[in-house]
Amino acid sequence: MQLTPATKRKLTSFAIALLGPSLACGVYPFLFVVPYGHMWHAHVNGLIIGILLGIAVSFGELYLFKTRIRRLRFSLFIICQTLFYVAAINASLFGVVTVHRILAHNSTLAFETSSASLAAYFGSDEFLTVNLYTLVLVFAVGFLRVVNRMLGQNALFLFLTGKYHRPVEEERVFMFLDIKASTTIAEKIGHTRYHAFLNDFFYDITPAIIESKGEIYRYVGDEVIVTWPRDRGLRDANCIHCYFRIAKTIAGISAQYEKNYGFTPGFRAGFHIGMVTSGLIGDIKRDVAFNGDTVNTTARIRSECTTAGRDLLFSGDLLNRLQASDLPALENIGRIKLRGKEEEIELYSVKDAA
């Protein structure tokens, strides 16, 4: 059975979420138990607790925290996330300790859950230490994940590693994608609902962008700018197929948009490849910026979609770098002089892209 990219991504996320708590709980005995005498069962218990907690983390990250909880303001989201993991920690700890005591004392579940010694354990310093240790780790990881999402894809990692501390030149693929008739939509449904609509749209198309190996660079009004390092964007025509994955996603949930807003959103996209200068800019608000003619040209190509009557346009420069076998049937739009540009550029579309 061949796994879909979405399934592979979920399995990878599940494995990472499972591995983290397992390692953290496996390390715990070395920090707090071994110094006071080696007990092999402490390592086994820690590993089992870590696995159970990892399953809870995976459920939270993949499902629970992608529901309406994600709409909560930052502080409430962190509180809800922390409370969920506190409950998961204590449920895992209770289950493992109870089973351990049944096996160690050769007793029954009824006896151990009603015994004074078990009640004493859950009021002991060790129990509080385990809770505090696990809670600090989970809170720290959750906080960093939320901050990374707020800063942008991999932005926190780039800041920490200093990749763009000094400007560098690199070749990248860009996609500018915006929503059709956004001004009319805003006037029709009101600005508050329009904001909710944009939030839903950007949230819904994110998995398709990630599946296409793209990086969300910036949101500008009703527009999202996506970029790929050269090799990642060209491989299997990931950049172009990103458009069709987004189209498939929106078509699959069109009934939901019709119910909530009375319409299904349409969109247009322009693509281009070229050299850009990449680096950190700003002082009190730091950001990774991509500067150069490539970015401006991509924006002009997206604007040309309206004039050409096409939902998808990309440059001849990009086509020349792609494998023809990775692309659907093409349509040559011709050489066009883009607004604000001196030289003409050859543009292509995909037949029946709509």
N, C-alpha and C positions, 0 to 999 in steps of 0.2 A: 504493500500500500504506500503510495507516494503522498507525502505530507504537503499541504499547501503552505505558502510563505507565511500566512497569518497564523497557522497552527504551529509552525516552527518558531515563530516569534513568541507565541504564548508559552511554548515549552521551554524556550530559552529563559524567558522572564521567570517562569516557575522554578527552574533549576537555580537561577541566581538568588531568588528570594528564599529558596530552601537551603542553599549552601551557606548564606550569611549567618542566619541564626544558629545553624548547626555548628559552625566554627566558633561562634561567640560563646555558645553554651558549652562546647567542648573545651574551650580555654579556661572557663570559669574555675574548674577544680584545681588547675595549676596555680591560680592566683589566690584562692581562698581556702582550699582544702588540703592540698599537698603539703604546704608549709607546716600543717599541724598533724601530719601523719598520712601516709599514702593509703587511700581506700579505692580499690578498683571500681566498686559499684558507683562511686561518685561520678566517674568518667562515663559509665554506661548511662546512668540517669541523666547526666548533662546532655549527652548526645541525643537521647530519646526526646527530652524536653525541647532541644533545639530543632529536631525534625518536626515535632508537633507545632511548635511556634512558627517554623518555616512554612508549613502548610497554611497556617492562619494568615501569615504575611502575604503569601501568594494569593490567597482568596481576596484579601483586602485590596492589594495592588491591582489585580486583574479584573475584579468585579465590583466589590463594595464601594471603593473610593472613586469609581468611574460613573457612579449614579449621580443623583442630584446633590449628594454631599460635596461633589467637586465645586458646586456653585457657591458654597459657603465662603464667607470672608476668611482670610488667611488664619486668624487666631482661632476661630471656631473650627476650622478644618483640622488644625493641629490638635485641638482639644479632643475632637471626635476620634481622630486617628489614635491618639494616645490612650483614651479610654478603651477603645477596642482592643488594643494590644495589651493593656493591663489585664483585661478579662481573659485574653488568650493565654497570657503568661500564667495566671493563677489557675486556670482550668488545666493547663498542661502540667503544672507543678503538682496540683492536687491529685491528678490521675496517676502520675508516675510515682509519687511518694506513697500513695495508697497501695498501689500494686507491689511496690518494693517491700513495704511493711508486711503485706500478706504473705509474700514469698519468704521473707526473712524470719517471720514469726510463726509461719505455718498456721495462719489463722484465717478468718473469713472476712469478707467485705463488710458485713454488718458489724462485726466486732471492731475492725480498724476504724471505720468511719464514726463510731460512737465512743472510741477510747479517749481517755483524757490525755494520753501521750500525743496522739495525733493533733488534738486541739492545742496542746502546748507547743507543738512544732510550728503550727501556723501563727503562733504569737512569738516565736523565737527570733533571736538576732539573725540567725542563718536565713530564715524565711524572708526577713526584711532586706537582707543583703542581696539575695537572689533577685527579689523584685526590683530593688533600686538599680542593680547592675544591668539587668535586662532592659528596664525601662529607659535608662540613660542611653543605652545603645540604640534602641528602637526609635526613641525620640530624636536622637542626633541624625540617624540615617534618614528618617522621615523628613526632618527639617531641611537637610541638605538636598533631598530630592525635590521638595517643593520650591526651594530657592533656585535650584537649577532650572526648573520649569519656568519660573518667573523671569530669570535672566535670559533664557533661550537654550535651545538644544546644545548640549555639551559646552555651554559658555563657562560654567563654573570650572570644568576640567581645563579649558583653555586658559582661564585666568591663573589657575594654580600652577600649570606647567609652564606658563609664560611663552606659549607658542607664538603669539602675535605681539609680544612685548616690543619687538622691533618690526617695522613694516617689512613684508616679504611680497615678492611677485609670484603669482601662481595662476595657472589656467583653470578656469571654472566654467561650468554650465549654469545658466540662470533660467528660471521660469517666473514670469510675472503673470499671475492669474487674478482676474477680478470678476465681480458679479455683474451680470447684465441689468440695466435699468435700475441701478441701486437708488438713484435719487427718487424715481417714481415710487419704488417700494417703500422708502422711508416716509414719503408724503402720505402714502396710502395706509400704512399700518401704525404710523406714529414712531417717534424717535426712541421711546423706551422699548417697544416691541422690536424695533429694527435692531437695536443693540443686542437683544436676546437672540434674534435671528442670526446676526453675524457670529455671535458666540457659538451657536449651534452648528452653523455651517463650517466654521474653522475647526471646531472640535471633531465633527464628523469626517472631514477629509484628512485629518492628521494621520490615521492609520495607513491610508493609501500612500501618503508622502513617505512615511517611515518604511513601508514595504518596498518602495521604489528607491530606497537608500538616500533620500533627499534630506536636506537640513533646512528647517524653517529659519530664514534669515530675519524677516521683519513682516509685521502687519502694518499696512498703511491704509486706513479707512476700510474700504470694502475689498482691498487687495492684499494678497499674500505673496511674498517673494520667497522662492525656494531656490536653493543652490546645491550643486554637487561638485566635489573635487572631480577633475577631468575624467580619470579612469573609472570612477564609480558611476558617474553620470552616463558615460558612453557604453559601459558594459551592458549588454542585452538591451540597449536603448532604454535604460531605466528612466531617463528624463522624459522621453516621449510617452512611454507607457504609464507614467505617473498620471498624465491627463486622463487616460482611459480608465485607470483604476478609480480616480476621483469620480468620473462620469458614472461608472458602474455602481459605486457606493451611493451616490445621490439618487440614481434611478431606483436602487433597491429600497430606499426609505422615502420615496416620493410621497407615499400616502401619509406618512408622518408629517411632512412639511405642509401638505394640503390641509391636514386636520388642524395644525397649529397656526398656520399663517395664511392659508387660502391659495397657495401657489407652490410650485416646485422651482427652486432657483436654477437659473441658467448662468453660464460663465464662459469666459474667453481666456486664452492663454497664449503667450508669446515666449519663444525660446531662442537662445543664442549662446555661443561659446566664445571665450577669448581671455586675454590676460587681464588681471586686476591686481591692484595693490591692496593687500590685506593687513590690517593692524588694529591695535587698540587706540581709541580716541576718547577724549573727554577727561574730566577731572573728578567732580563729585558724583558723576554718573558715567561709568566706564562702559564701553561697548566695542564689539568687534565690527569694523566697518570694511566694506569692499568698495573700492573706488576705481573708476576708470571708464573708458568709453564703452566697454562691454555692457555695463549695467545700464547706461543711458540708452544704448541701442536696443537692448531687450525690452525696455519700457516703451520705446517707439514702435517696436514690432507688435507688442500687445495692443497698442493704440490703433495700429493699422488693421487689426481684426475687424473693426467696425466698418472702415472704408472698403475693405475687400469682401465683406460679408461672410467671413469665415470665423469659426470658433477656435481654430487652432492654426497658428502660423509659426514657422521656425526658419532660421536662416540657412542659406546654402552652405555657409561655413560649418554649421553643425551637421548638416546632411553629409558633407564630405568626410566627416569624422566617424559617422555611424556605419554599422554594417547593414547593407540593404536588406539582408535576410531577416533582420530583427524588426523591420518596419512594415506596417500595413501598406496598401496601395497608395501611392503618392500623387499629388496634384501640384504642378508647377504654376505658381501664381505669376511669375515673371519678375523682371527687375523693377524695383520700386525705389523712388527717392523718398526716404523717410523724413518726417518733419524735423527741421533743424539740422539735417545732415546734408553734406555736399555731394557725397558719392552715393550712387544707387546700390542697392543690396538685393540679391536674389532671394525670393521667399518661396516657401513650399507649405503645403497643407496636406492633410490626409483625407482622401475621398470619404465622404459620408461620415466625417468626424462628429457631426452633431448627433 
